[in-house]
Amino acid sequence: MELKATKYAIDGPVATLTLSRPNRRNAWTGRMHTELRWVLEQAEQDTQVRVIVITGEGRDFCVGADSQALEGHGAKGRLRPGHGP
């Protein structure tokens, strides 16, 4: 998976997942949700990983849902399809 809203790095037993939308204060999107779930699955499958650190790029961890992204979903009357369970 190409990561666009997150970054993933492994250093020994530590996996670091970084929410990477600093221009939007790391506001949460459907894309970020999908990437986070994928990264967690990768870390779980890696027998060397013992710790997962989740952090935010820039000065904010995550300010919550991205209201601009939600407006687009509301205009469509639904969330974007393709997000698995």
Biopython code that builds the backbone (N, CA, C, O; Angstrom):
import numpy as np
from Bio.PDB.StructureBuilder import StructureBuilder

atoms = [
    (1, "MET", "N", (0.853, -1.186, 0.000)),
    (1, "MET", "CA", (0.000, 0.000, 0.000)),
    (1, "MET", "C", (0.894, 1.243, 0.000)),
    (1, "MET", "O", (1.882, 1.322, 0.731)),
    (2, "GLU", "N", (0.521, 2.197, -0.831)),
    (2, "GLU", "CA", (1.231, 3.471, -0.835)),
    (2, "GLU", "C", (0.676, 4.332, 0.304)),
    (2, "GLU", "O", (-0.518, 4.624, 0.348)),
    (3, "LEU", "N", (1.558, 4.730, 1.219)),
    (3, "LEU", "CA", (1.140, 5.541, 2.359)),
    (3, "LEU", "C", (1.166, 7.016, 1.969)),
    (3, "LEU", "O", (2.205, 7.547, 1.578)),
    (4, "LYS", "N", (0.018, 7.665, 2.078)),
    (4, "LYS", "CA", (-0.100, 9.086, 1.746)),
    (4, "LYS", "C", (-0.406, 9.950, 2.967)),
    (4, "LYS", "O", (-0.032, 11.123, 3.007)),
    (5, "ALA", "N", (-1.082, 9.379, 3.960)),
    (5, "ALA", "CA", (-1.508, 10.138, 5.136)),
    (5, "ALA", "C", (-0.769, 9.711, 6.395)),
    (5, "ALA", "O", (-0.968, 10.288, 7.465)),
    (6, "THR", "N", (0.077, 8.707, 6.268)),
    (6, "THR", "CA", (0.851, 8.205, 7.406)),
    (6, "THR", "C", (2.265, 7.876, 6.945)),
    (6, "THR", "O", (2.556, 7.822, 5.750)),
    (7, "LYS", "N", (3.123, 7.662, 7.918)),
    (7, "LYS", "CA", (4.479, 7.172, 7.672)),
    (7, "LYS", "C", (4.698, 5.993, 8.601)),
    (7, "LYS", "O", (4.121, 5.935, 9.686)),
    (8, "TYR", "N", (5.532, 5.054, 8.176)),
    (8, "TYR", "CA", (5.781, 3.849, 8.965)),
    (8, "TYR", "C", (7.260, 3.548, 8.933)),
    (8, "TYR", "O", (7.875, 3.500, 7.867)),
    (9, "ALA", "N", (7.828, 3.347, 10.112)),
    (9, "ALA", "CA", (9.248, 3.027, 10.213)),
    (9, "ALA", "C", (9.451, 1.991, 11.310)),
    (9, "ALA", "O", (8.719, 1.957, 12.299)),
    (10, "ILE", "N", (10.455, 1.152, 11.114)),
    (10, "ILE", "CA", (10.804, 0.146, 12.119)),
    (10, "ILE", "C", (12.260, 0.364, 12.506)),
    (10, "ILE", "O", (13.130, 0.508, 11.647)),
    (11, "ASP", "N", (12.507, 0.385, 13.795)),
    (11, "ASP", "CA", (13.857, 0.497, 14.333)),
    (11, "ASP", "C", (13.999, -0.572, 15.404)),
    (11, "ASP", "O", (13.582, -0.381, 16.546)),
    (12, "GLY", "N", (14.591, -1.694, 15.027)),
    (12, "GLY", "CA", (14.693, -2.813, 15.965)),
    (12, "GLY", "C", (13.308, -3.322, 16.313)),
    (12, "GLY", "O", (12.519, -3.631, 15.421)),
    (13, "PRO", "N", (13.002, -3.413, 17.605)),
    (13, "PRO", "CA", (11.695, -3.922, 18.017)),
    (13, "PRO", "C", (10.591, -2.860, 18.052)),
    (13, "PRO", "O", (9.456, -3.152, 18.428)),
    (14, "VAL", "N", (10.934, -1.618, 17.654)),
    (14, "VAL", "CA", (9.973, -0.514, 17.751)),
    (14, "VAL", "C", (9.476, -0.104, 16.365)),
    (14, "VAL", "O", (10.262, 0.278, 15.498)),
    (15, "ALA", "N", (8.170, -0.189, 16.175)),
    (15, "ALA", "CA", (7.532, 0.304, 14.955)),
    (15, "ALA", "C", (6.906, 1.654, 15.283)),
    (15, "ALA", "O", (6.217, 1.800, 16.293)),
    (16, "THR", "N", (7.150, 2.641, 14.422)),
    (16, "THR", "CA", (6.570, 3.965, 14.634)),
    (16, "THR", "C", (5.633, 4.293, 13.484)),
    (16, "THR", "O", (6.022, 4.268, 12.316)),
    (17, "LEU", "N", (4.401, 4.599, 13.834)),
    (17, "LEU", "CA", (3.393, 5.038, 12.876)),
    (17, "LEU", "C", (3.178, 6.526, 13.125)),
    (17, "LEU", "O", (2.822, 6.935, 14.230)),
    (18, "THR", "N", (3.396, 7.324, 12.094)),
    (18, "THR", "CA", (3.245, 8.771, 12.218)),
    (18, "THR", "C", (2.071, 9.238, 11.375)),
    (18, "THR", "O", (2.029, 8.999, 10.168)),
    (19, "LEU", "N", (1.117, 9.908, 12.017)),
    (19, "LEU", "CA", (0.034, 10.551, 11.287)),
    (19, "LEU", "C", (0.674, 11.730, 10.562)),
    (19, "LEU", "O", (1.274, 12.589, 11.208)),
    (20, "SER", "N", (0.562, 11.791, 9.239)),
    (20, "SER", "CA", (1.367, 12.725, 8.465)),
    (20, "SER", "C", (0.522, 13.639, 7.581)),
    (20, "SER", "O", (0.577, 13.571, 6.353)),
    (21, "ARG", "N", (-0.246, 14.481, 8.228)),
    (21, "ARG", "CA", (-0.989, 15.531, 7.532)),
    (21, "ARG", "C", (-0.834, 16.819, 8.342)),
    (21, "ARG", "O", (-1.828, 17.401, 8.776)),
    (22, "PRO", "N", (0.411, 17.267, 8.547)),
    (22, "PRO", "CA", (0.635, 18.412, 9.435)),
    (22, "PRO", "C", (-0.043, 19.698, 8.957)),
    (22, "PRO", "O", (-0.388, 20.554, 9.772)),
    (23, "ASN", "N", (-0.236, 19.839, 7.645)),
    (23, "ASN", "CA", (-0.918, 21.032, 7.138)),
    (23, "ASN", "C", (-2.384, 21.080, 7.571)),
    (23, "ASN", "O", (-2.993, 22.150, 7.569)),
    (24, "ARG", "N", (-2.955, 19.929, 7.943)),
    (24, "ARG", "CA", (-4.329, 19.847, 8.443)),
    (24, "ARG", "C", (-4.342, 19.433, 9.915)),
    (24, "ARG", "O", (-5.354, 18.955, 10.428)),
    (25, "ARG", "N", (-3.194, 19.626, 10.591)),
    (25, "ARG", "CA", (-3.041, 19.286, 12.002)),
    (25, "ARG", "C", (-3.345, 17.814, 12.257)),
    (25, "ARG", "O", (-3.859, 17.444, 13.313)),
    (26, "ASN", "N", (-3.015, 16.975, 11.264)),
    (26, "ASN", "CA", (-3.207, 15.523, 11.316)),
    (26, "ASN", "C", (-4.666, 15.128, 11.529)),
    (26, "ASN", "O", (-4.967, 14.121, 12.171)),
    (27, "ALA", "N", (-5.559, 15.937, 10.980)),
    (27, "ALA", "CA", (-6.994, 15.630, 11.071)),
    (27, "ALA", "C", (-7.268, 14.282, 10.405)),
    (27, "ALA", "O", (-6.691, 13.956, 9.368)),
    (28, "TRP", "N", (-8.141, 13.527, 11.008)),
    (28, "TRP", "CA", (-8.441, 12.144, 10.630)),
    (28, "TRP", "C", (-9.284, 12.084, 9.360)),
    (28, "TRP", "O", (-10.251, 12.830, 9.202)),
    (29, "THR", "N", (-8.897, 11.179, 8.455)),
    (29, "THR", "CA", (-9.652, 10.952, 7.220)),
    (29, "THR", "C", (-9.863, 9.455, 7.023)),
    (29, "THR", "O", (-9.252, 8.633, 7.706)),
    (30, "GLY", "N", (-10.721, 9.121, 6.096)),
    (30, "GLY", "CA", (-10.920, 7.712, 5.753)),
    (30, "GLY", "C", (-9.629, 7.082, 5.257)),
    (30, "GLY", "O", (-9.337, 5.930, 5.578)),
    (31, "ARG", "N", (-8.857, 7.826, 4.480)),
    (31, "ARG", "CA", (-7.568, 7.319, 3.980)),
    (31, "ARG", "C", (-6.633, 7.006, 5.151)),
    (31, "ARG", "O", (-5.981, 5.962, 5.169)),
    (32, "MET", "N", (-6.575, 7.908, 6.116)),
    (32, "MET", "CA", (-5.719, 7.695, 7.278)),
    (32, "MET", "C", (-6.164, 6.445, 8.045)),
    (32, "MET", "O", (-5.333, 5.665, 8.511)),
    (33, "HIS", "N", (-7.459, 6.269, 8.168)),
    (33, "HIS", "CA", (-8.004, 5.103, 8.859)),
    (33, "HIS", "C", (-7.563, 3.813, 8.164)),
    (33, "HIS", "O", (-7.112, 2.870, 8.815)),
    (34, "THR", "N", (-7.697, 3.783, 6.845)),
    (34, "THR", "CA", (-7.312, 2.605, 6.065)),
    (34, "THR", "C", (-5.818, 2.326, 6.206)),
    (34, "THR", "O", (-5.409, 1.180, 6.392)),
    (35, "GLU", "N", (-5.008, 3.376, 6.117)),
    (35, "GLU", "CA", (-3.556, 3.205, 6.246)),
    (35, "GLU", "C", (-3.174, 2.725, 7.645)),
    (35, "GLU", "O", (-2.330, 1.840, 7.786)),
    (36, "LEU", "N", (-3.785, 3.299, 8.671)),
    (36, "LEU", "CA", (-3.469, 2.886, 10.038)),
    (36, "LEU", "C", (-3.765, 1.407, 10.236)),
    (36, "LEU", "O", (-2.953, 0.682, 10.810)),
    (37, "ARG", "N", (-4.909, 0.964, 9.769)),
    (37, "ARG", "CA", (-5.252, -0.458, 9.914)),
    (37, "ARG", "C", (-4.253, -1.337, 9.161)),
    (37, "ARG", "O", (-3.857, -2.389, 9.664)),
    (38, "TRP", "N", (-3.846, -0.920, 7.971)),
    (38, "TRP", "CA", (-2.881, -1.694, 7.185)),
    (38, "TRP", "C", (-1.531, -1.750, 7.891)),
    (38, "TRP", "O", (-0.913, -2.812, 7.971)),
    (39, "VAL", "N", (-1.074, -0.608, 8.403)),
    (39, "VAL", "CA", (0.217, -0.562, 9.096)),
    (39, "VAL", "C", (0.187, -1.436, 10.350)),
    (39, "VAL", "O", (1.145, -2.161, 10.620)),
    (40, "LEU", "N", (-0.889, -1.376, 11.107)),
    (40, "LEU", "CA", (-0.989, -2.211, 12.304)),
    (40, "LEU", "C", (-0.941, -3.692, 11.951)),
    (40, "LEU", "O", (-0.360, -4.494, 12.682)),
    (41, "GLU", "N", (-1.550, -4.046, 10.835)),
    (41, "GLU", "CA", (-1.506, -5.434, 10.379)),
    (41, "GLU", "C", (-0.069, -5.839, 10.020)),
    (41, "GLU", "O", (0.369, -6.947, 10.331)),
    (42, "GLN", "N", (0.656, -4.927, 9.363)),
    (42, "GLN", "CA", (2.056, -5.214, 9.010)),
    (42, "GLN", "C", (2.893, -5.415, 10.275)),
    (42, "GLN", "O", (3.699, -6.342, 10.355)),
    (43, "ALA", "N", (2.695, -4.545, 11.251)),
    (43, "ALA", "CA", (3.452, -4.641, 12.501)),
    (43, "ALA", "C", (3.120, -5.929, 13.244)),
    (43, "ALA", "O", (4.001, -6.569, 13.818)),
    (44, "GLU", "N", (1.852, -6.301, 13.229)),
    (44, "GLU", "CA", (1.444, -7.527, 13.906)),
    (44, "GLU", "C", (2.092, -8.759, 13.269)),
    (44, "GLU", "O", (2.430, -9.710, 13.973)),
    (45, "GLN", "N", (2.265, -8.751, 11.976)),
    (45, "GLN", "CA", (2.855, -9.886, 11.273)),
    (45, "GLN", "C", (4.375, -9.948, 11.400)),
    (45, "GLN", "O", (4.979, -10.986, 11.130)),
    (46, "ASP", "N", (4.991, -8.846, 11.807)),
    (46, "ASP", "CA", (6.448, -8.794, 11.943)),
    (46, "ASP", "C", (6.834, -9.295, 13.331)),
    (46, "ASP", "O", (6.578, -8.621, 14.329)),
    (47, "THR", "N", (7.441, -10.464, 13.397)),
    (47, "THR", "CA", (7.766, -11.071, 14.693)),
    (47, "THR", "C", (8.835, -10.298, 15.463)),
    (47, "THR", "O", (9.012, -10.525, 16.659)),
    (48, "GLN", "N", (9.542, -9.397, 14.803)),
    (48, "GLN", "CA", (10.572, -8.593, 15.478)),
    (48, "GLN", "C", (9.969, -7.394, 16.220)),
    (48, "GLN", "O", (10.571, -6.883, 17.165)),
    (49, "VAL", "N", (8.803, -6.955, 15.802)),
    (49, "VAL", "CA", (8.173, -5.774, 16.410)),
    (49, "VAL", "C", (7.566, -6.148, 17.756)),
    (49, "VAL", "O", (6.783, -7.092, 17.865)),
    (50, "ARG", "N", (7.943, -5.391, 18.769)),
    (50, "ARG", "CA", (7.435, -5.604, 20.126)),
    (50, "ARG", "C", (6.619, -4.417, 20.637)),
    (50, "ARG", "O", (5.798, -4.558, 21.543)),
    (51, "VAL", "N", (6.857, -3.246, 20.042)),
    (51, "VAL", "CA", (6.207, -2.010, 20.496)),
    (51, "VAL", "C", (5.782, -1.213, 19.270)),
    (51, "VAL", "O", (6.518, -1.129, 18.286)),
    (52, "ILE", "N", (4.589, -0.630, 19.338)),
    (52, "ILE", "CA", (4.123, 0.265, 18.282)),
    (52, "ILE", "C", (3.884, 1.637, 18.907)),
    (52, "ILE", "O", (3.102, 1.778, 19.847)),
    (53, "VAL", "N", (4.568, 2.641, 18.372)),
    (53, "VAL", "CA", (4.396, 4.018, 18.827)),
    (53, "VAL", "C", (3.588, 4.739, 17.758)),
    (53, "VAL", "O", (3.924, 4.682, 16.575)),
    (54, "ILE", "N", (2.523, 5.419, 18.174)),
    (54, "ILE", "CA", (1.728, 6.214, 17.247)),
    (54, "ILE", "C", (1.904, 7.677, 17.632)),
    (54, "ILE", "O", (1.673, 8.070, 18.775)),
    (55, "THR", "N", (2.314, 8.468, 16.659)),
    (55, "THR", "CA", (2.609, 9.876, 16.908)),
    (55, "THR", "C", (2.074, 10.717, 15.756)),
    (55, "THR", "O", (1.594, 10.178, 14.759)),
    (56, "GLY", "N", (2.156, 12.020, 15.893)),
    (56, "GLY", "CA", (1.719, 12.923, 14.837)),
    (56, "GLY", "C", (2.866, 13.788, 14.363)),
    (56, "GLY", "O", (3.707, 14.209, 15.157)),
    (57, "GLU", "N", (2.900, 14.053, 13.070)),
    (57, "GLU", "CA", (3.932, 14.920, 12.496)),
    (57, "GLU", "C", (3.575, 16.374, 12.781)),
    (57, "GLU", "O", (2.410, 16.764, 12.697)),
    (58, "GLY", "N", (4.569, 17.160, 13.112)),
    (58, "GLY", "CA", (4.334, 18.572, 13.406)),
    (58, "GLY", "C", (3.982, 18.779, 14.864)),
    (58, "GLY", "O", (4.394, 18.006, 15.728)),
    (59, "ARG", "N", (3.220, 19.821, 15.134)),
    (59, "ARG", "CA", (2.953, 20.187, 16.529)),
    (59, "ARG", "C", (1.709, 19.547, 17.124)),
    (59, "ARG", "O", (1.461, 19.681, 18.322)),
    (60, "ASP", "N", (0.926, 18.855, 16.312)),
    (60, "ASP", "CA", (-0.314, 18.247, 16.803)),
    (60, "ASP", "C", (-0.296, 16.737, 16.599)),
    (60, "ASP", "O", (0.238, 16.233, 15.611)),
    (61, "PHE", "N", (-0.894, 16.023, 17.558)),
    (61, "PHE", "CA", (-1.063, 14.579, 17.380)),
    (61, "PHE", "C", (-2.171, 14.341, 16.366)),
    (61, "PHE", "O", (-1.926, 13.792, 15.291)),
    (62, "CYS", "N", (-3.384, 14.750, 16.701)),
    (62, "CYS", "CA", (-4.537, 14.623, 15.806)),
    (62, "CYS", "C", (-5.656, 15.466, 16.402)),
    (62, "CYS", "O", (-6.031, 15.289, 17.562)),
    (63, "VAL", "N", (-6.179, 16.376, 15.608)),
    (63, "VAL", "CA", (-7.221, 17.277, 16.110)),
    (63, "VAL", "C", (-8.627, 16.701, 16.001)),
    (63, "VAL", "O", (-9.599, 17.344, 16.395)),
    (64, "GLY", "N", (-8.731, 15.493, 15.469)),
    (64, "GLY", "CA", (-10.039, 14.859, 15.297)),
    (64, "GLY", "C", (-10.347, 14.685, 13.827)),
    (64, "GLY", "O", (-9.444, 14.690, 12.991)),
    (65, "ALA", "N", (-11.618, 14.532, 13.510)),
    (65, "ALA", "CA", (-12.025, 14.305, 12.123)),
    (65, "ALA", "C", (-11.775, 15.537, 11.269)),
    (65, "ALA", "O", (-11.906, 16.668, 11.738)),
    (66, "ASP", "N", (-11.419, 15.311, 10.027)),
    (66, "ASP", "CA", (-11.203, 16.405, 9.081)),
    (66, "ASP", "C", (-12.568, 16.881, 8.587)),
    (66, "ASP", "O", (-13.229, 16.187, 7.814)),
    (67, "SER", "N", (-12.984, 18.055, 9.031)),
    (67, "SER", "CA", (-14.317, 18.560, 8.702)),
    (67, "SER", "C", (-14.481, 18.793, 7.206)),
    (67, "SER", "O", (-15.582, 18.625, 6.681)),
    (68, "GLN", "N", (-13.419, 19.175, 6.508)),
    (68, "GLN", "CA", (-13.529, 19.360, 5.053)),
    (68, "GLN", "C", (-13.805, 18.031, 4.360)),
    (68, "GLN", "O", (-14.616, 17.965, 3.437)),
    (69, "ALA", "N", (-13.127, 16.969, 4.806)),
    (69, "ALA", "CA", (-13.361, 15.649, 4.222)),
    (69, "ALA", "C", (-14.784, 15.187, 4.517)),
    (69, "ALA", "O", (-15.428, 14.579, 3.662)),
    (70, "LEU", "N", (-15.276, 15.469, 5.719)),
    (70, "LEU", "CA", (-16.642, 15.066, 6.079)),
    (70, "LEU", "C", (-17.683, 15.795, 5.241)),
    (70, "LEU", "O", (-18.723, 15.224, 4.912)),
    (71, "GLU", "N", (-17.413, 17.054, 4.891)),
    (71, "GLU", "CA", (-18.347, 17.799, 4.044)),
    (71, "GLU", "C", (-18.525, 17.093, 2.710)),
    (71, "GLU", "O", (-19.641, 17.001, 2.199)),
    (72, "GLY", "N", (-17.436, 16.594, 2.143)),
    (72, "GLY", "CA", (-17.518, 15.874, 0.875)),
    (72, "GLY", "C", (-18.347, 14.615, 0.991)),
    (72, "GLY", "O", (-19.112, 14.286, 0.084)),
    (73, "HIS", "N", (-18.202, 13.906, 2.100)),
    (73, "HIS", "CA", (-18.989, 12.692, 2.316)),
    (73, "HIS", "C", (-20.465, 13.043, 2.490)),
    (73, "HIS", "O", (-21.344, 12.352, 1.976)),
    (74, "GLY", "N", (-20.717, 14.113, 3.212)),
    (74, "GLY", "CA", (-22.095, 14.528, 3.442)),
    (74, "GLY", "C", (-22.786, 14.909, 2.144)),
    (74, "GLY", "O", (-23.962, 14.603, 1.949)),
    (75, "ALA", "N", (-22.061, 15.574, 1.259)),
    (75, "ALA", "CA", (-22.628, 15.967, -0.031)),
    (75, "ALA", "C", (-22.996, 14.735, -0.851)),
    (75, "ALA", "O", (-23.961, 14.758, -1.614)),
    (76, "LYS", "N", (-22.224, 13.659, -0.692)),
    (76, "LYS", "CA", (-22.508, 12.420, -1.410)),
    (76, "LYS", "C", (-23.577, 11.591, -0.702)),
    (76, "LYS", "O", (-24.165, 10.686, -1.295)),
    (77, "GLY", "N", (-23.822, 11.906, 0.569)),
    (77, "GLY", "CA", (-24.808, 11.164, 1.342)),
    (77, "GLY", "C", (-24.281, 9.863, 1.912)),
    (77, "GLY", "O", (-25.060, 9.035, 2.383)),
    (78, "ARG", "N", (-22.953, 9.668, 1.878)),
    (78, "ARG", "CA", (-22.373, 8.425, 2.400)),
    (78, "ARG", "C", (-20.872, 8.589, 2.566)),
    (78, "ARG", "O", (-20.265, 9.532, 2.058)),
    (79, "LEU", "N", (-20.296, 7.648, 3.286)),
    (79, "LEU", "CA", (-18.844, 7.580, 3.372)),
    (79, "LEU", "C", (-18.310, 6.912, 2.117)),
    (79, "LEU", "O", (-19.030, 6.182, 1.436)),
    (80, "ARG", "N", (-17.061, 7.163, 1.821)),
    (80, "ARG", "CA", (-16.439, 6.573, 0.645)),
    (80, "ARG", "C", (-16.443, 5.057, 0.738)),
    (80, "ARG", "O", (-16.035, 4.523, 1.770)),
    (81, "PRO", "N", (-16.880, 4.343, -0.278)),
    (81, "PRO", "CA", (-16.874, 2.891, -0.238)),
    (81, "PRO", "C", (-15.443, 2.352, -0.284)),
    (81, "PRO", "O", (-14.502, 3.064, -0.633)),
    (82, "GLY", "N", (-15.310, 1.099, 0.072)),
    (82, "GLY", "CA", (-14.003, 0.473, -0.008)),
    (82, "GLY", "C", (-13.290, 0.367, 1.315)),
    (82, "GLY", "O", (-12.226, -0.246, 1.402)),
    (83, "HIS", "N", (-13.853, 0.947, 2.332)),
    (83, "HIS", "CA", (-13.270, 0.797, 3.660)),
    (83, "HIS", "C", (-13.771, -0.509, 4.242)),
    (83, "HIS", "O", (-14.965, -0.679, 4.490)),
    (84, "GLY", "N", (-12.847, -1.424, 4.455)),
    (84, "GLY", "CA", (-13.217, -2.745, 4.957)),
    (84, "GLY", "C", (-13.754, -2.690, 6.368)),
    (84, "GLY", "O", (-13.819, -1.619, 6.971)),
    (85, "PRO", "N", (-14.134, -3.819, 6.891)),
    (85, "PRO", "CA", (-14.699, -3.868, 8.244)),
    (85, "PRO", "C", (-13.693, -3.433, 9.299)),
    (85, "PRO", "O", (-14.013, -3.418, 10.488)),
]
sb = StructureBuilder()
sb.init_structure("model")
sb.init_model(0)
sb.init_chain("A")
sb.init_seg("    ")
for serial, (resi, resn, name, xyz) in enumerate(atoms, 1):
    if name == "N":
        sb.init_residue(resn, " ", resi, " ")
    sb.init_atom(name, np.array(xyz, "f"), 0.0, 1.0, " ", f" {name:<3s}", serial, name[0])
structure = sb.get_structure()
